Amino acid sequence: MTVLITGANRGIGKALLDGYRLRGSEVLGTARAAMETLLPLDVTEPESVTTLAAKLAGRPIDLLVCNAGIYPDKGQSFEDGYPPEMWAKGFATNVTGVFLCIQALLPHLRRAQTPKIAIISSQMASDELAPGGSLIYRASKAAALNLGRNLAVDLKPERIAVGIYHPGSVQSDMGGPGASITPDASAEGLMARFDALSVATTGCFETWDGRAHPF
Ligand SMILES: NC(=O)c1ccc[n+]([C@@H]2O[C@H](COP(=O)([O-])OP(=O)(O)OC[C@H]3O[C@@H](n4cnc5c(N)ncnc54)[C@H](OP(=O)(O)O)[C@@H]3O)[C@@H](O)[C@H]2O)c1
């Protein structure tokens, strides 16, 4: 089984990379900065995405984990915050970046026996849990959730399963030290979720520990 994880140099992506390596899976991780064991990828650069796909030409990918993401607007105020450039970067990374990776790597997924796509969204994508604040992050993660739900329909005839996940409140650079769980605990839970993902459950929105998340 070959797994490709975007943003695998730190945080949840790195923990997933380590987890799949421990299992003995063939796992490809990406990083923005040049790193010996990781493939270069900036999800906001279309050419970077197509170059990655070309490099992997002919190789099946069983599981694509769209993990790379940013949370650019912690603590922004209406008075002088939420600048348009921040909206553009947030959406380019968390939404367009997810789509471009899936689009470019579809030929590789089509070569796998039981292809799966996992989109790491967030509980902050939920319309039902909408306490305000962090508007760019919330809107971009909601868009990533919506993208996953619609791709699940589009790709079902090809038997490509798509799941959308909340990884927990995780002690990464993004989540901070006060978050509830370690990246390893999140990765362990997520890997179990990805194992369970199938065409029968495609379009699911689940938490790292296996609960259905409200939309
Ligand atoms: N931590 C949490 O509590 C939490 C909760 C809910 C959802 N999430 C989601 O989980 C995912 C992973 O988060 P994390 O906590 O592990 O965050 P993190 O520690 O900040 O790591 C983010 C990863 O994404 C990569 N990345 C950012 N922009 C990129 C770009 N343009 N192209 C390629 N890679 C890019 C980063 O690479 P660089 O090192 O180059 O920046 C890094 O590898 C994100 O999608 C996040 O929104 C996290």
The ligand as a Tripos MOL2 file, in Angstrom:
@<TRIPOS>MOLECULE
LIG
   48    52     1     0     0
SMALL
NO_CHARGES

@<TRIPOS>ATOM
      1 N1         -3.5280   21.1010   15.4150 N.am      1 LIG1
      2 C1         -4.8380   21.0900   15.5650 C.2       1 LIG1
      3 O1         -5.3510   21.1580   16.7010 O.2       1 LIG1
      4 C2         -5.7490   20.9320   14.3650 C.ar      1 LIG1
      5 C3         -7.1370   20.9080   14.6040 C.ar      1 LIG1
      6 C4         -7.9870   20.7660   13.5060 C.ar      1 LIG1
      7 C5         -7.4650   20.6440   12.2280 C.ar      1 LIG1
      8 N2         -6.1050   20.6910   12.0230 N.ar      1 LIG1
      9 C6         -5.6270   20.5410   10.6490 C.3       1 LIG1
     10 O2         -4.6680   19.4870   10.5900 O.3       1 LIG1
     11 C7         -3.7330   19.7300    9.5240 C.3       1 LIG1
     12 C8         -2.3170   19.6330   10.0660 C.3       1 LIG1
     13 O3         -2.1890   20.6030   11.0970 O.3       1 LIG1
     14 P1         -0.9870   20.6230   12.1580 P.3       1 LIG1
     15 O4         -1.6080   20.8730   13.4710 O.co2     1 LIG1
     16 O5         -0.0850   19.4730   11.9680 O.co2     1 LIG1
     17 O6         -0.2860   22.0040   11.6900 O.3       1 LIG1
     18 P2          1.2410   22.4320   11.6050 P.3       1 LIG1
     19 O7          2.0130   21.7830   12.6940 O.co2     1 LIG1
     20 O8          1.1820   23.9100   11.5170 O.co2     1 LIG1
     21 O9          1.7270   21.8020   10.2090 O.3       1 LIG1
     22 C9          1.1530   22.2450    9.0220 C.3       1 LIG1
     23 C10         1.8100   21.5100    7.8720 C.3       1 LIG1
     24 O10         1.2320   22.0190    6.6480 O.3       1 LIG1
     25 C11         2.3010   22.4310    5.8060 C.3       1 LIG1
     26 N3          1.9180   23.4990    4.8920 N.ar      1 LIG1
     27 C12         1.4240   24.7240    5.1890 C.ar      1 LIG1
     28 N4          1.2570   25.4410    4.0630 N.ar      1 LIG1
     29 C13         1.6500   24.6560    3.0350 C.ar      1 LIG1
     30 C14         1.7320   24.8350    1.6310 C.ar      1 LIG1
     31 N5          1.3900   25.9780    1.0340 N.pl3     1 LIG1
     32 N6          2.1820   23.7950    0.8770 N.ar      1 LIG1
     33 C15         2.5510   22.6230    1.4550 C.ar      1 LIG1
     34 N7          2.5340   22.4070    2.7740 N.ar      1 LIG1
     35 C16         2.0750   23.4190    3.5520 C.ar      1 LIG1
     36 C17         3.3850   22.8910    6.7610 C.3       1 LIG1
     37 O11         4.6300   22.9940    6.0840 O.3       1 LIG1
     38 P3          5.7520   24.1110    6.5380 P.3       1 LIG1
     39 O12         6.5460   23.4620    7.6470 O.co2     1 LIG1
     40 O13         6.5340   24.3500    5.2890 O.co2     1 LIG1
     41 O14         4.9990   25.3300    6.9970 O.co2     1 LIG1
     42 C18         3.3300   21.7760    7.7800 C.3       1 LIG1
     43 O15         3.9760   20.6340    7.3070 O.3       1 LIG1
     44 C19        -4.0710   21.1200    8.9780 C.3       1 LIG1
     45 O16        -4.8430   20.9900    7.8100 O.3       1 LIG1
     46 C20        -4.8910   21.7470   10.0980 C.3       1 LIG1
     47 O17        -5.7590   22.7450    9.6320 O.3       1 LIG1
     48 C21        -5.2460   20.8260   13.0600 C.ar      1 LIG1
@<TRIPOS>BOND
     1     1     2 1
     2     2     3 2
     3     2     4 1
     4     4     5 ar
     5     4    48 ar
     6     5     6 ar
     7     6     7 ar
     8     7     8 ar
     9     8     9 1
    10     8    48 ar
    11     9    10 1
    12     9    46 1
    13    10    11 1
    14    11    12 1
    15    11    44 1
    16    12    13 1
    17    13    14 1
    18    14    15 2
    19    14    16 1
    20    14    17 1
    21    17    18 1
    22    18    19 2
    23    18    20 1
    24    18    21 1
    25    21    22 1
    26    22    23 1
    27    23    24 1
    28    23    42 1
    29    24    25 1
    30    25    26 1
    31    25    36 1
    32    26    27 ar
    33    26    35 ar
    34    27    28 ar
    35    28    29 ar
    36    29    30 ar
    37    29    35 ar
    38    30    31 1
    39    30    32 ar
    40    32    33 ar
    41    33    34 ar
    42    34    35 ar
    43    36    37 1
    44    36    42 1
    45    37    38 1
    46    38    39 2
    47    38    40 1
    48    38    41 1
    49    42    43 1
    50    44    45 1
    51    44    46 1
    52    46    47 1
@<TRIPOS>SUBSTRUCTURE
     1 LIG1         1 GROUP 0 **** ****
